[in-house]
Amino acid sequence: MRVVHTKQQLRKALKELRSAGGSVGLVPTMGYLHEGHISLIRRARQENDVVVVSVFVNPAQFGPNEDLNAYPRDTQGDLKLMQGEKTDLAFLPRAEELYPDGYATYVELNGRMTQVLCGVSRPGHFRGVATVVTKLFNIVSPDRAYFGQKDAQQVSVIKKMVRDLDFNITIVACPTVREADGLAMSSRNSYLTAAQRAQAPVIARALFEARDRITAGERCSASLVDLIKERITTIDNATLDYVSIIDADDMSDIETIIGPTLIAVAVKLGRTRLIDNIRIEV
Protein backbone atom coordinates (compact mmCIF):
# COMPACT_ATOMS: atom_id res chain seq x y z
CA MET A 1 0.00 0.00 0.00
CA ARG A 2 1.26 3.44 -0.92
CA VAL A 3 0.35 6.41 1.29
CA VAL A 4 0.08 9.79 -0.47
CA HIS A 5 -0.80 13.23 0.83
CA THR A 6 -1.07 15.47 -2.24
CA LYS A 7 -3.16 15.50 -5.39
CA GLN A 8 0.00 15.40 -7.50
CA GLN A 9 1.30 12.31 -5.70
CA LEU A 10 -2.05 10.57 -6.05
CA ARG A 11 -2.40 11.31 -9.76
CA LYS A 12 1.15 10.14 -10.44
CA ALA A 13 0.62 6.91 -8.51
CA LEU A 14 -2.69 6.25 -10.27
CA LYS A 15 -1.12 6.87 -13.67
CA GLU A 16 1.46 4.20 -12.91
CA LEU A 17 -1.14 1.72 -11.67
CA ARG A 18 -3.47 2.40 -14.60
CA SER A 19 -0.72 1.75 -17.11
CA ALA A 20 -1.52 -1.95 -16.78
CA GLY A 21 -5.20 -1.28 -17.43
CA GLY A 22 -8.10 -2.26 -15.21
CA SER A 23 -10.69 -0.50 -13.09
CA VAL A 24 -10.35 1.84 -10.10
CA GLY A 25 -12.59 1.80 -7.04
CA LEU A 26 -12.74 4.72 -4.61
CA VAL A 27 -13.84 4.54 -0.97
CA PRO A 28 -14.14 8.07 0.46
CA THR A 29 -14.05 8.16 4.28
CA MET A 30 -13.51 10.56 7.17
CA GLY A 31 -11.37 7.98 8.91
CA TYR A 32 -11.65 6.34 12.33
CA LEU A 33 -12.45 3.23 10.35
CA HIS A 34 -14.77 0.50 11.59
CA GLU A 35 -16.33 -2.63 10.11
CA GLY A 36 -18.76 -0.53 8.08
CA HIS A 37 -15.86 1.12 6.25
CA ILE A 38 -14.07 -2.21 5.94
CA SER A 39 -17.11 -3.69 4.19
CA LEU A 40 -16.85 -0.93 1.57
CA ILE A 41 -13.14 -1.56 1.03
CA ARG A 42 -13.73 -5.30 0.68
CA ARG A 43 -16.47 -4.72 -1.90
CA ALA A 44 -14.19 -2.35 -3.81
CA ARG A 45 -11.39 -4.92 -3.66
CA GLN A 46 -13.68 -7.60 -5.11
CA GLU A 47 -14.85 -5.43 -7.99
CA ASN A 48 -11.76 -3.44 -9.03
CA ASP A 49 -8.12 -3.85 -10.00
CA VAL A 50 -7.03 -0.76 -8.03
CA VAL A 51 -8.52 0.41 -4.71
CA VAL A 52 -8.11 3.96 -3.42
CA VAL A 53 -9.25 4.87 0.10
CA SER A 54 -9.32 8.53 1.12
CA VAL A 55 -9.27 9.71 4.72
CA PHE A 56 -10.27 13.34 5.07
CA VAL A 57 -12.30 15.02 7.80
CA ASN A 58 -13.96 17.52 5.50
CA PRO A 59 -14.37 20.92 7.18
CA ALA A 60 -16.81 22.08 4.51
CA GLN A 61 -19.53 19.69 5.72
CA PHE A 62 -19.39 20.73 9.38
CA GLY A 63 -21.45 23.63 10.73
CA PRO A 64 -20.02 26.28 13.10
CA ASN A 65 -21.30 24.48 16.21
CA GLU A 66 -20.55 20.93 15.09
CA ASP A 67 -17.81 18.51 16.07
CA LEU A 68 -15.07 19.17 13.50
CA ASN A 69 -12.24 19.54 16.01
CA ALA A 70 -13.53 16.73 18.24
CA TYR A 71 -14.23 14.28 15.41
CA PRO A 72 -12.41 11.02 16.26
CA ARG A 73 -9.16 10.34 14.44
CA ASP A 74 -6.79 7.35 14.39
CA THR A 75 -4.49 7.64 11.39
CA GLN A 76 -2.19 4.73 12.28
CA GLY A 77 -5.12 2.47 13.07
CA ASP A 78 -6.78 3.43 9.79
CA LEU A 79 -3.65 2.67 7.77
CA LYS A 80 -3.26 -0.71 9.44
CA LEU A 81 -6.84 -1.66 8.60
CA MET A 82 -6.52 -0.44 5.02
CA GLN A 83 -3.32 -2.41 4.52
CA GLY A 84 -5.00 -5.51 5.92
CA GLU A 85 -7.65 -5.20 3.21
CA LYS A 86 -5.02 -4.87 0.43
CA THR A 87 -5.74 -1.23 -0.35
CA ASP A 88 -3.47 0.02 -3.13
CA LEU A 89 -3.47 3.74 -2.38
CA ALA A 90 -4.31 5.60 0.83
CA PHE A 91 -4.96 9.30 0.20
CA LEU A 92 -4.57 11.41 3.36
CA PRO A 93 -4.65 15.09 2.30
CA ARG A 94 -4.39 18.07 4.62
CA ALA A 95 -7.25 20.59 4.52
CA GLU A 96 -5.15 23.15 2.64
CA GLU A 97 -4.45 20.58 -0.09
CA LEU A 98 -8.14 20.44 -1.04
CA TYR A 99 -9.11 23.95 0.10
CA PRO A 100 -6.12 26.23 -0.53
CA ASP A 101 -6.13 29.94 0.27
CA GLY A 102 -8.68 31.72 -1.86
CA TYR A 103 -10.77 28.63 -2.49
CA ALA A 104 -14.23 29.77 -3.64
CA THR A 105 -15.97 27.04 -5.67
CA TYR A 106 -18.67 24.81 -4.18
CA VAL A 107 -21.14 22.29 -5.55
CA GLU A 108 -24.70 22.77 -4.36
CA LEU A 109 -27.84 20.83 -5.17
CA ASN A 110 -31.12 22.70 -5.22
CA GLY A 111 -34.46 21.13 -4.45
CA ARG A 112 -36.03 18.92 -1.86
CA MET A 113 -33.34 16.25 -1.70
CA THR A 114 -31.00 18.41 0.39
CA GLN A 115 -33.71 20.29 2.26
CA VAL A 116 -35.25 17.43 4.24
CA LEU A 117 -33.96 15.11 6.98
CA CYS A 118 -30.39 16.12 7.86
CA GLY A 119 -30.60 19.10 5.53
CA VAL A 120 -32.94 20.85 7.95
CA SER A 121 -30.74 20.71 11.05
CA ARG A 122 -27.42 20.81 9.18
CA PRO A 123 -27.67 23.67 6.66
CA GLY A 124 -24.77 23.65 4.22
CA HIS A 125 -23.82 20.06 5.10
CA PHE A 126 -24.65 18.60 1.71
CA ARG A 127 -22.94 21.46 -0.10
CA GLY A 128 -19.77 20.41 1.70
CA VAL A 129 -20.35 16.73 0.92
CA ALA A 130 -21.06 17.36 -2.77
CA THR A 131 -18.01 19.61 -3.08
CA VAL A 132 -15.48 17.25 -1.54
CA VAL A 133 -16.87 14.22 -3.36
CA THR A 134 -16.72 16.11 -6.67
CA LYS A 135 -13.10 17.00 -5.97
CA LEU A 136 -12.23 13.40 -5.13
CA PHE A 137 -13.98 12.18 -8.27
CA ASN A 138 -12.00 14.66 -10.39
CA ILE A 139 -8.69 13.74 -8.75
CA VAL A 140 -9.14 9.96 -8.79
CA SER A 141 -11.43 9.44 -11.83
CA PRO A 142 -12.71 6.15 -10.41
CA ASP A 143 -14.88 3.68 -12.26
CA ARG A 144 -16.84 2.99 -9.08
CA ALA A 145 -17.26 4.76 -5.74
CA TYR A 146 -18.52 3.08 -2.57
CA PHE A 147 -20.76 4.53 0.14
CA GLY A 148 -22.67 3.09 3.09
CA GLN A 149 -26.47 2.94 3.05
CA LYS A 150 -26.49 4.17 6.67
CA ASP A 151 -26.02 7.62 5.13
CA ALA A 152 -28.96 7.09 2.80
CA GLN A 153 -29.59 10.77 2.12
CA GLN A 154 -25.92 11.29 1.27
CA VAL A 155 -26.08 8.36 -1.16
CA SER A 156 -29.15 9.83 -2.87
CA VAL A 157 -27.52 13.27 -3.11
CA ILE A 158 -24.34 11.84 -4.63
CA LYS A 159 -26.25 9.71 -7.13
CA LYS A 160 -28.24 12.78 -8.20
CA MET A 161 -25.05 14.84 -8.51
CA VAL A 162 -23.39 12.13 -10.62
CA ARG A 163 -26.38 12.08 -12.98
CA ASP A 164 -26.67 15.85 -13.23
CA LEU A 165 -22.94 16.51 -13.75
CA ASP A 166 -22.42 13.56 -16.12
CA PHE A 167 -19.77 11.78 -14.12
CA ASN A 168 -18.98 8.43 -15.73
CA ILE A 169 -18.89 6.74 -12.31
CA THR A 170 -21.01 3.97 -10.84
CA ILE A 171 -22.13 4.70 -7.27
CA VAL A 172 -22.29 1.52 -5.21
CA ALA A 173 -24.42 1.70 -2.05
CA CYS A 174 -23.46 -1.02 0.43
CA PRO A 175 -25.69 -2.32 3.26
CA THR A 176 -25.53 -0.79 6.72
CA VAL A 177 -23.24 -2.76 9.03
CA ARG A 178 -24.56 -3.14 12.58
CA GLU A 179 -23.27 -4.12 15.98
CA ALA A 180 -24.56 -7.40 17.43
CA ASP A 181 -27.34 -5.50 19.24
CA GLY A 182 -28.47 -3.70 16.08
CA LEU A 183 -26.83 -0.29 16.53
CA ALA A 184 -25.65 1.04 13.17
CA MET A 185 -21.86 1.32 13.15
CA SER A 186 -20.60 4.91 13.16
CA SER A 187 -17.38 6.66 14.09
CA ARG A 188 -19.48 8.89 16.34
CA ASN A 189 -20.55 5.92 18.46
CA SER A 190 -17.24 6.43 20.27
CA TYR A 191 -18.72 9.57 21.84
CA LEU A 192 -21.42 7.62 23.68
CA THR A 193 -21.21 7.09 27.41
CA ALA A 194 -21.73 3.56 28.70
CA ALA A 195 -25.32 4.40 29.67
CA GLN A 196 -26.06 5.98 26.29
CA ARG A 197 -24.50 3.08 24.44
CA ALA A 198 -26.71 0.66 26.36
CA GLN A 199 -29.85 2.51 25.24
CA ALA A 200 -28.83 3.44 21.70
CA PRO A 201 -30.00 0.13 20.13
CA VAL A 202 -33.59 1.23 20.83
CA ILE A 203 -33.28 3.30 17.63
CA ALA A 204 -32.64 0.26 15.45
CA ARG A 205 -35.24 -1.83 17.27
CA ALA A 206 -37.86 0.86 16.58
CA LEU A 207 -37.01 0.76 12.88
CA PHE A 208 -37.14 -3.03 12.81
CA GLU A 209 -40.51 -3.00 14.58
CA ALA A 210 -41.86 -0.58 11.98
CA ARG A 211 -40.55 -2.84 9.23
CA ASP A 212 -42.30 -5.83 10.82
CA ARG A 213 -45.56 -3.86 11.01
CA ILE A 214 -45.26 -3.10 7.29
CA THR A 215 -44.60 -6.77 6.53
CA ALA A 216 -47.77 -7.57 8.51
CA GLY A 217 -49.78 -5.17 6.32
CA GLU A 218 -49.54 -1.72 7.92
CA ARG A 219 -49.41 1.01 5.26
CA CYS A 220 -50.14 4.22 7.19
CA SER A 221 -46.99 6.33 7.49
CA ALA A 222 -48.34 8.48 10.33
CA SER A 223 -49.07 5.45 12.51
CA LEU A 224 -45.56 4.12 12.02
CA VAL A 225 -43.97 7.50 12.72
CA ASP A 226 -45.92 7.64 15.98
CA LEU A 227 -44.74 4.12 16.86
CA ILE A 228 -41.06 5.00 16.30
CA LYS A 229 -41.37 8.24 18.27
CA GLU A 230 -42.99 6.38 21.16
CA ARG A 231 -40.13 3.87 21.28
CA ILE A 232 -37.42 6.51 21.11
CA THR A 233 -38.94 8.54 23.95
CA THR A 234 -38.03 5.64 26.24
CA ILE A 235 -34.34 6.59 25.84
CA ASP A 236 -33.18 8.79 28.72
CA ASN A 237 -32.54 12.41 27.70
CA ALA A 238 -32.86 11.66 23.98
CA THR A 239 -33.62 14.59 21.68
CA LEU A 240 -35.44 13.55 18.54
CA ASP A 241 -34.34 15.40 15.40
CA TYR A 242 -36.65 13.67 12.95
CA VAL A 243 -38.57 10.53 12.10
CA SER A 244 -39.54 10.49 8.43
CA ILE A 245 -41.09 7.99 6.07
CA ILE A 246 -40.43 9.08 2.51
CA ASP A 247 -40.10 7.86 -1.04
CA ALA A 248 -36.65 6.25 -1.17
CA ASP A 249 -35.86 7.63 -4.63
CA ASP A 250 -36.97 11.28 -4.61
CA MET A 251 -37.43 11.78 -0.84
CA SER A 252 -40.97 13.07 -1.19
CA ASP A 253 -43.39 12.62 1.70
CA ILE A 254 -45.73 9.65 1.48
CA GLU A 255 -48.93 9.08 3.45
CA THR A 256 -49.43 5.50 2.29
CA ILE A 257 -46.48 3.15 2.03
CA ILE A 258 -46.07 1.79 -1.46
CA GLY A 259 -43.01 1.21 -3.60
CA PRO A 260 -39.44 1.85 -2.44
CA THR A 261 -39.69 3.49 0.99
CA LEU A 262 -37.10 4.93 3.35
CA ILE A 263 -37.74 5.12 7.09
CA ALA A 264 -35.14 7.50 8.52
CA VAL A 265 -34.37 8.64 12.06
CA ALA A 266 -31.98 11.11 13.68
CA VAL A 267 -31.61 11.24 17.45
CA LYS A 268 -29.25 13.15 19.71
CA LEU A 269 -27.99 11.36 22.81
CA GLY A 270 -26.10 13.93 24.85
CA ARG A 271 -23.64 15.48 22.39
CA THR A 272 -23.84 12.55 19.98
CA ARG A 273 -26.08 12.74 16.94
CA LEU A 274 -27.00 9.30 15.60
CA ILE A 275 -28.72 8.56 12.30
CA ASP A 276 -30.19 5.31 11.06
CA ASN A 277 -32.60 4.12 8.40
CA ILE A 278 -34.05 1.12 6.67
CA ARG A 279 -35.15 0.82 3.07
CA ILE A 280 -38.25 -1.22 2.31
CA GLU A 281 -39.69 -2.37 -1.02
CA VAL A 282 -43.49 -2.76 -0.83
C-alpha positions in Angstrom: 0.0 0.0 0.0 1.3 3.4 -0.9 0.3 6.4 1.3 0.1 9.8 -0.5 -0.8 13.2 0.8 -1.1 15.5 -2.2 -3.2 15.5 -5.4 0.0 15.4 -7.5 1.3 12.3 -5.7 -2.0 10.6 -6.1 -2.4 11.3 -9.8 1.2 10.1 -10.4 0.6 6.9 -8.5 -2.7 6.3 -10.3 -1.1 6.9 -13.7 1.5 4.2 -12.9 -1.1 1.7 -11.7 -3.5 2.4 -14.6 -0.7 1.7 -17.1 -1.5 -2.0 -16.8 -5.2 -1.3 -17.4 -8.1 -2.3 -15.2 -10.7 -0.5 -13.1 -10.4 1.8 -10.1 -12.6 1.8 -7.0 -12.7 4.7 -4.6 -13.8 4.5 -1.0 -14.1 8.1 0.5 -14.1 8.2 4.3 -13.5 10.6 7.2 -11.4 8.0 8.9 -11.7 6.3 12.3 -12.4 3.2 10.4 -14.8 0.5 11.6 -16.3 -2.6 10.1 -18.8 -0.5 8.1 -15.9 1.1 6.2 -14.1 -2.2 5.9 -17.1 -3.7 4.2 -16.9 -0.9 1.6 -13.1 -1.6 1.0 -13.7 -5.3 0.7 -16.5 -4.7 -1.9 -14.2 -2.3 -3.8 -11.4 -4.9 -3.7 -13.7 -7.6 -5.1 -14.8 -5.4 -8.0 -11.8 -3.4 -9.0 -8.1 -3.9 -10.0 -7.0 -0.8 -8.0 -8.5 0.4 -4.7 -8.1 4.0 -3.4 -9.2 4.9 0.1 -9.3 8.5 1.1 -9.3 9.7 4.7 -10.3 13.3 5.1 -12.3 15.0 7.8 -14.0 17.5 5.5 -14.4 20.9 7.2 -16.8 22.1 4.5 -19.5 19.7 5.7 -19.4 20.7 9.4 -21.4 23.6 10.7 -20.0 26.3 13.1 -21.3 24.5 16.2 -20.6 20.9 15.1 -17.8 18.5 16.1 -15.1 19.2 13.5 -12.2 19.5 16.0 -13.5 16.7 18.2 -14.2 14.3 15.4 -12.4 11.0 16.3 -9.2 10.3 14.4 -6.8 7.4 14.4 -4.5 7.6 11.4 -2.2 4.7 12.3 -5.1 2.5 13.1 -6.8 3.4 9.8 -3.6 2.7 7.8 -3.3 -0.7 9.4 -6.8 -1.7 8.6 -6.5 -0.4 5.0 -3.3 -2.4 4.5 -5.0 -5.5 5.9 -7.7 -5.2 3.2 -5.0 -4.9 0.4 -5.7 -1.2 -0.3 -3.5 0.0 -3.1 -3.5 3.7 -2.4 -4.3 5.6 0.8 -5.0 9.3 0.2 -4.6 11.4 3.4 -4.7 15.1 2.3 -4.4 18.1 4.6 -7.2 20.6 4.5 -5.1 23.2 2.6 -4.5 20.6 -0.1 -8.1 20.4 -1.0 -9.1 23.9 0.1 -6.1 26.2 -0.5 -6.1 29.9 0.3 -8.7 31.7 -1.9 -10.8 28.6 -2.5 -14.2 29.8 -3.6 -16.0 27.0 -5.7 -18.7 24.8 -4.2 -21.1 22.3 -5.5 -24.7 22.8 -4.4 -27.8 20.8 -5.2 -31.1 22.7 -5.2 -34.5 21.1 -4.4 -36.0 18.9 -1.9 -33.3 16.3 -1.7 -31.0 18.4 0.4 -33.7 20.3 2.3 -35.2 17.4 4.2 -34.0 15.1 7.0 -30.4 16.1 7.9 -30.6 19.1 5.5 -32.9 20.9 8.0 -30.7 20.7 11.1 -27.4 20.8 9.2 -27.7 23.7 6.7 -24.8 23.6 4.2 -23.8 20.1 5.1 -24.6 18.6 1.7 -22.9 21.5 -0.1 -19.8 20.4 1.7 -20.4 16.7 0.9 -21.1 17.4 -2.8 -18.0 19.6 -3.1 -15.5 17.3 -1.5 -16.9 14.2 -3.4 -16.7 16.1 -6.7 -13.1 17.0 -6.0 -12.2 13.4 -5.1 -14.0 12.2 -8.3 -12.0 14.7 -10.4 -8.7 13.7 -8.7 -9.1 10.0 -8.8 -11.4 9.4 -11.8 -12.7 6.1 -10.4 -14.9 3.7 -12.3 -16.8 3.0 -9.1 -17.3 4.8 -5.7 -18.5 3.1 -2.6 -20.8 4.5 0.1 -22.7 3.1 3.1 -26.5 2.9 3.0 -26.5 4.2 6.7 -26.0 7.6 5.1 -29.0 7.1 2.8 -29.6 10.8 2.1 -25.9 11.3 1.3 -26.1 8.4 -1.2 -29.2 9.8 -2.9 -27.5 13.3 -3.1 -24.3 11.8 -4.6 -26.3 9.7 -7.1 -28.2 12.8 -8.2 -25.0 14.8 -8.5 -23.4 12.1 -10.6 -26.4 12.1 -13.0 -26.7 15.9 -13.2 -22.9 16.5 -13.8 -22.4 13.6 -16.1 -19.8 11.8 -14.1 -19.0 8.4 -15.7 -18.9 6.7 -12.3 -21.0 4.0 -10.8 -22.1 4.7 -7.3 -22.3 1.5 -5.2 -24.4 1.7 -2.0 -23.5 -1.0 0.4 -25.7 -2.3 3.3 -25.5 -0.8 6.7 -23.2 -2.8 9.0 -24.6 -3.1 12.6 -23.3 -4.1 16.0 -24.6 -7.4 17.4 -27.3 -5.5 19.2 -28.5 -3.7 16.1 -26.8 -0.3 16.5 -25.6 1.0 13.2 -21.9 1.3 13.2 -20.6 4.9 13.2 -17.4 6.7 14.1 -19.5 8.9 16.3 -20.5 5.9 18.5 -17.2 6.4 20.3 -18.7 9.6 21.8 -21.4 7.6 23.7 -21.2 7.1 27.4 -21.7 3.6 28.7 -25.3 4.4 29.7 -26.1 6.0 26.3 -24.5 3.1 24.4 -26.7 0.7 26.4 -29.9 2.5 25.2 -28.8 3.4 21.7 -30.0 0.1 20.1 -33.6 1.2 20.8 -33.3 3.3 17.6 -32.6 0.3 15.4 -35.2 -1.8 17.3 -37.9 0.9 16.6 -37.0 0.8 12.9 -37.1 -3.0 12.8 -40.5 -3.0 14.6 -41.9 -0.6 12.0 -40.5 -2.8 9.2 -42.3 -5.8 10.8 -45.6 -3.9 11.0 -45.3 -3.1 7.3 -44.6 -6.8 6.5 -47.8 -7.6 8.5 -49.8 -5.2 6.3 -49.5 -1.7 7.9 -49.4 1.0 5.3 -50.1 4.2 7.2 -47.0 6.3 7.5 -48.3 8.5 10.3 -49.1 5.4 12.5 -45.6 4.1 12.0 -44.0 7.5 12.7 -45.9 7.6 16.0 -44.7 4.1 16.9 -41.1 5.0 16.3 -41.4 8.2 18.3 -43.0 6.4 21.2 -40.1 3.9 21.3 -37.4 6.5 21.1 -38.9 8.5 23.9 -38.0 5.6 26.2 -34.3 6.6 25.8 -33.2 8.8 28.7 -32.5 12.4 27.7 -32.9 11.7 24.0 -33.6 14.6 21.7 -35.4 13.5 18.5 -34.3 15.4 15.4 -36.6 13.7 12.9 -38.6 10.5 12.1 -39.5 10.5 8.4 -41.1 8.0 6.1 -40.4 9.1 2.5 -40.1 7.9 -1.0 -36.6 6.3 -1.2 -35.9 7.6 -4.6 -37.0 11.3 -4.6 -37.4 11.8 -0.8 -41.0 13.1 -1.2 -43.4 12.6 1.7 -45.7 9.7 1.5 -48.9 9.1 3.4 -49.4 5.5 2.3 -46.5 3.1 2.0 -46.1 1.8 -1.5 -43.0 1.2 -3.6 -39.4 1.9 -2.4 -39.7 3.5 1.0 -37.1 4.9 3.4 -37.7 5.1 7.1 -35.1 7.5 8.5 -34.4 8.6 12.1 -32.0 11.1 13.7 -31.6 11.2 17.5 -29.3 13.2 19.7 -28.0 11.4 22.8 -26.1 13.9 24.9 -23.6 15.5 22.4 -23.8 12.5 20.0 -26.1 12.7 16.9 -27.0 9.3 15.6 -28.7 8.6 12.3 -30.2 5.3 11.1 -32.6 4.1 8.4 -34.1 1.1 6.7 -35.2 0.8 3.1 -38.2 -1.2 2.3 -39.7 -2.4 -1.0 -43.5 -2.8 -0.8 
